[in-house]
Each structure stands twice: as structure tokens, then as C-alpha cells.
Amino acid sequence: MLALRLTRAARLAVQLRRLLVASASAGTGFLLLCALGHALTHPDAPGASSLRLAWCAAPLAATVYLAVAVARADPGTRPRPGLSAIGLGPGRLMAVSATTTALSAALGSVAALLGFLYLRGDLSGAPVDGAVSGVLALGQRLPAPAVVTLLALVPAAASAAVALTLRPRDPRPAPSAGSRRYGRFGAYGWGAARETFGAYGRYGARLASASASASAPASASASAPASASASASASASGGRPAGAAQADPSGALLTQASDTRPPATTDGDGSAQDATGPVPGTPRSHTTLLPWGIAVLTAGLAVETYAGDTATRDAAPSAGVLLGWALATLGLALAGPGLTHLCGRLLQAVRPGALRLLAGRVLMEESHRVGRPLGVVCAVASAAYAAAALHDADATDFGPLSVIGAVVVAGCTVATLLTAAVEAKHARTDTTDALLRLGAPPTTLRAAAALRAGALLAVFGPLTLVVAQLASLPLAR
């Protein structure tokens, strides 16, 4: 009930994105039902029916990918302060988002069933004639368990993917119970937190104070009342001055466990830097998966080449070609964030100005959001180019089902990219508002956006053409 209320009260943009999910689910469900109809019409060709069903995995994956992107960009299911008090914690919001996705996909599956029954003539009384009549199983009874299983596949896969993506994560590391935590050298007892090596007694940390006290005894005697008052205030507040040690009546030093991080060291130019980690605000590097993506892309092209060489000329694309395209898509999806991050770095190279710095930093920061959808769009564009080259070389005619599958896959990938771009724009709203308050002209922000788009097009455009040429060579021979 809560999911239905949130669905009804959502904004127009959110409703349009959910309508896209329902449309993609309808197209995928129709293709699945057509594969079932082909199997019923041609019982003597189980291999061809299995291949048709295997090729339905491409629109199914594209639909699930779009559903996950739409669920991530939905503002109604994001955790907000105070919702946990009324029982709407991260887990409940994840369940609401998965339920909403399942409802949208189920609506599309029902539309696919109605369209399939209409074309069969079960609703209108007169079946249609044409190229799709051979996959409608005219005059045969549809098995209800098979129909329900195929139609439930898209909502179940989409809701499971959304639940897995939006599952609650605890950012805090789990504490190790019962483990001995050692402090600095000489500390006794159970430390409150671990310390890094050399946190106490760092070389040169006290040389400056020692030399200052030796060279200026007068200033030390003059600052004695101030230090005494500081010690008195520290003892009154229950603490002690930084870097000081306590002593018992016998003269033995008593040490305490210091903070987890050591104090920041100051360089010669006066800038303080943290010695234990990167500077906060630095964009994270997403280039770790770039070599793996290139390796998977190469493997996919090799599998596709082998499958294209072993297939006959007049045969339909085999399962090997499908596997090769799947590996190539996965490789480009893995390499997309790294390539986007490198685009941001290239924009900031060779004495950049304010415009190039802004565009490059935004690309580096948003590479994990828009990089993977860009890689998938690159893979789909390469497959479309290879299919067009094959059509021009062999003069083959793509049937209506192939057109429906291509429209579903291309539409889902483009819609996913646009949804990720909108999500990235909303994520940097505070930064944009801060720049406008500081006096940055809106034309500069638009120029930075155009520069980012041009840099991505300059990198992913030639990559798409190269992958398309390599993928079309074995199929055109």
C-alpha cells in the first residue's frame, strides 16, 4: 500500500521514467512470448527455439539495467533523517523501491500478454497475418505455467536487482570484540583506538620546542604563568595539555593513549597535510577496473571472431556471437569509469584554466555514475554498427522481432545514460549553487558541460568505431 501511494504521489519525471520501465518490460515480455510461440509452432526445431530464447537475454538485461537506474534516481525512496523513527529505515525503503519496480514491470508484462493475445486473435477474433504469424502459435493452446513463468521473469529479475543494489550498507567497520588494542610504546591498558606506527615521539616533533626553550629562557619564564593557568584549566576540565605527560608522586611517568590519527605536519609553505591518508575532497580514482575491462573486451572480440568463422554464411547469429557481444559489453562497462576518469585528467593537463579545471574535476568525480552507462551505450552502438554493416554486405532483412529487440535494447541503454546524467546533476546541486553564489556566470557552467560532453565524445566515439569494425569483420566474411 505504501508503494502504491508513493507511486501515485510521485512527480511527472519519475512517472515518465517508470513508464519507460513498463514499456521496456512489455517489449521484453512480448519477445519471450514469441519465443514460446515459436517453440510450440516448430516442435521439430528445439535448437532454433532455444537460440531465440537465448537472444531474449539482451533485452532482459537492458530492462533490468534501466529499472535499477530508475530506482536509484527516485527521490521518494531515498533515506531521510527522521524516517527511521516511523519505521521507514533504509531496509524498508529498499523494499518499497523493489516493490515499486516490480509493479511497473508487472504492468508491462500484462500489456505484453494482452498484445500477444490480440495478435493471436484470442481477444479480437481474427488473427493477424504477416511475418509474426509463425511465432504466435495460432490454433494452439498456450500452456499457462510457461506463460506465467516467462511473464514473471522480468518483474522478478528487476526487483531482485533493485533490492541487491539498494540494500542497506553500514559504512562503519565492524569492531573486533576481545582483541587487544595496543597504543604507542609505553602505553598500558586497553587503548580506545588503534594508532599508527610512530604516532608518538615522531622525529622532530619536539626539537623546535626544545630549541626555543633553550634559546629564550626569559620568554619561558614569562610564559610560566600562562602555562600554569593552562595546566590548571586542563586539570579542571578533566584533561591535559596536548603533548604533556603526567607523573605520579614517585616520579614515574604515566602515559595515555592518544588519538587515532597523528597531528598533521606542516610543510615549509604553511600548508597542513594529513600523513595518514589522502586529502579530503580529492576525487577517487576509478581506473582500477580499466585493465580488466580491456581484457574482457579483447576476450569478447576473440570469441565473436571464432564464432563468426565457424558459422555458415546464411545462418542466424549463433550463441557464440551472443556470448562474444555479452563479453564485449561487459568489458566496455568495466572500462567506462576508468576512461571517464582519464578524460577528466586529460582535461586538466598542460596548464589548465578555470574552465578546464572545473570540467575535469566534475568528470573525475562523476566517473562512477556516468562511466558505466557510457560503456554500455558504446557497446550497443558498436553492435548496431556491426549489424548495419552486415545488412549492407549480405542484403539480409531484419524481421519485426529483431527490430523490437533492437529498439528495446537501444532505448533502455540511452534512457539509462540520461537517467544517470540527471542523477549526477542532482548530486552536484550544492556545488553548482555555491559557484553561482560566488559569482560564477551561468555561461561558464554551460561551457564546462559542453566541454565535458566534447571530451567524452572525443574518447568514446573512436572507441565505438574501432570496436564496431573489429566486431563486424568476422560476420561480414
DAWO-V92378 format. One record per residue. N is the residue number from 0. D_FIRST is the distance of its C-alpha to the first C-alpha in Angstrom with 2 decimals. Layout:
N/D_FIRST  N/D_FIRST
//
This chain:
0/0.00  1/3.79  2/5.40  3/5.12  4/6.29  5/8.69  6/9.81  7/10.66  8/12.37  9/14.31  10/18.05  11/20.17  12/21.58  13/18.30  14/17.31  15/20.80  16/20.55  17/17.42  18/19.40  19/22.25  20/20.28  21/19.36  22/23.05  23/24.38  24/22.30  25/23.68  26/27.18  27/26.99  28/25.64  29/28.45  30/31.00  31/29.90  32/30.24  33/33.62  34/34.74  35/33.90  36/35.81  37/38.75  38/38.90  39/39.03  40/41.61  41/43.82  42/43.88  43/47.19  44/45.84  45/43.21  46/44.11  47/43.27  48/39.93  49/39.10  50/40.15  51/37.87  52/34.94  53/36.00  54/36.14  55/32.49  56/31.77  57/32.60  58/29.90  59/27.41  60/28.29  61/28.23  62/24.73  63/23.42  64/25.43  65/23.95  66/20.35  67/21.30  68/23.05  69/20.20  70/17.81  71/20.65  72/21.23  73/17.70  74/18.22  75/14.63  76/14.31  77/17.82  78/18.72  79/20.01  80/22.17  81/20.64  82/17.07  83/18.22  84/19.21  85/15.71  86/14.51  87/13.61  88/16.66  89/17.69  90/16.45  91/12.85  92/13.03  93/14.71  94/12.04  95/9.46  96/12.38  97/13.23  98/9.95  99/10.28  100/13.88  101/13.46  102/11.55  103/14.41  104/17.02  105/15.93  106/16.26  107/19.68  108/20.65  109/20.05  110/22.19  111/24.79  112/25.04  113/25.54  114/28.14  115/29.92  116/30.14  117/31.41  118/34.12  119/35.11  120/35.65  121/33.25  122/31.52  123/34.46  124/37.27  125/39.36  126/38.79  127/39.58  128/42.77  129/43.21  130/42.76  131/39.34  132/40.64  133/41.79  134/38.36  135/36.56  136/38.16  137/39.46  138/40.47  139/38.72  140/35.74  141/32.83  142/31.91  143/28.31  144/27.83  145/29.19  146/27.04  147/23.78  148/25.00  149/25.97  150/22.86  151/20.61  152/22.91  153/21.65  154/17.86  155/18.88  156/21.54  157/19.55  158/16.64  159/19.40  160/21.43  161/18.76  162/18.08  163/21.86  164/22.54  165/20.09  166/20.68  167/21.75  168/25.50  169/27.83  170/30.58  171/32.90  172/35.25  173/35.21  174/38.18  175/40.89  176/41.53  177/45.15  178/46.67  179/49.74  180/49.26  181/52.59  182/53.42  183/56.39  184/59.87  185/61.18  186/57.87  187/57.47  188/54.45  189/50.81  190/49.80  191/46.49  192/45.83  193/47.68  194/50.30  195/51.60  196/55.18  197/57.65  198/55.39  199/58.29  200/61.79  201/60.99  202/64.25  203/65.39  204/62.83  205/65.55  206/68.61  207/68.08  208/67.94  209/70.98  210/73.04  211/72.12  212/73.22  213/76.47  214/77.39  215/76.59  216/77.61  217/78.04  218/74.50  219/73.32  220/75.37  221/74.09  222/70.48  223/71.08  224/70.06  225/66.85  226/66.00  227/66.91  228/64.61  229/61.81  230/62.45  231/62.48  232/59.20  233/57.67  234/58.94  235/57.75  236/54.21  237/54.24  238/54.53  239/57.38  240/58.38  241/57.17  242/59.54  243/61.51  244/62.39  245/63.05  246/66.10  247/66.95  248/70.34  249/72.02  250/71.27  251/68.66  252/65.82  253/62.30  254/59.56  255/55.84  256/53.05  257/52.35  258/49.16  259/47.39  260/48.50  261/52.12  262/53.06  263/53.00  264/56.41  265/57.92  266/59.72  267/62.86  268/61.11  269/59.11  270/55.68  271/53.77  272/52.00  273/50.03  274/51.97  275/49.12  276/46.65  277/46.05  278/45.91  279/42.41  280/41.08  281/42.83  282/40.66  283/40.06  284/41.91  285/39.90  286/43.02  287/42.93  288/41.27  289/43.59  290/46.32  291/43.86  292/42.37  293/45.88  294/46.76  295/43.74  296/44.46  297/48.07  298/47.15  299/44.87  300/47.69  301/50.12  302/47.98  303/47.56  304/51.29  305/52.15  306/49.80  307/51.22  308/54.77  309/54.30  310/52.44  311/54.42  312/54.69  313/53.17  314/50.35  315/46.71  316/45.39  317/45.21  318/42.78  319/45.07  320/44.52  321/40.74  322/41.15  323/43.43  324/41.06  325/38.20  326/40.46  327/41.63  328/38.10  329/37.28  330/40.53  331/39.93  332/36.41  333/37.99  334/40.85  335/38.85  336/38.07  337/41.68  338/43.11  339/41.02  340/42.20  341/45.76  342/45.43  343/44.65  344/47.67  345/49.91  346/48.99  347/50.20  348/53.42  349/56.95  350/56.96  351/53.68  352/53.15  353/50.24  354/48.49  355/48.80  356/47.82  357/44.61  358/43.70  359/44.64  360/42.78  361/39.55  362/39.98  363/40.66  364/37.64  365/35.18  366/36.75  367/34.01  368/31.37  369/33.32  370/35.90  371/33.99  372/32.51  373/36.07  374/37.48  375/35.14  376/36.04  377/39.67  378/39.39  379/37.81  380/40.48  381/43.14  382/41.93  383/41.92  384/45.42  385/46.65  386/45.27  387/46.97  388/50.19  389/50.06  390/49.54  391/52.56  392/54.72  393/54.12  394/53.08  395/50.15  396/47.60  397/43.93  398/42.00  399/38.86  400/36.68  401/38.26  402/37.56  403/33.86  404/33.64  405/35.58  406/33.44  407/30.20  408/31.76  409/33.45  410/30.56  411/28.16  412/30.76  413/31.66  414/28.08  415/27.54  416/30.72  417/29.77  418/26.36  419/28.25  420/30.78  421/28.24  422/26.71  423/30.29  424/31.11  425/28.25  426/29.33  427/32.85  428/32.06  429/33.66  430/36.75  431/37.12  432/36.88  433/39.43  434/41.79  435/41.58  436/42.33  437/45.29  438/46.72  439/45.85  440/46.06  441/43.09  442/45.52  443/45.93  444/42.22  445/42.19  446/45.36  447/43.85  448/40.87  449/43.38  450/45.46  451/42.56  452/41.75  453/45.44  454/45.85  455/42.94  456/44.30  457/47.77  458/46.64  459/44.02  460/45.88  461/49.02  462/47.01  463/45.11  464/48.45  465/50.06  466/47.31  467/47.24  468/51.02  469/51.03  470/48.29  471/50.02  472/53.49  473/53.08  474/51.24  475/53.86  476/56.80
//
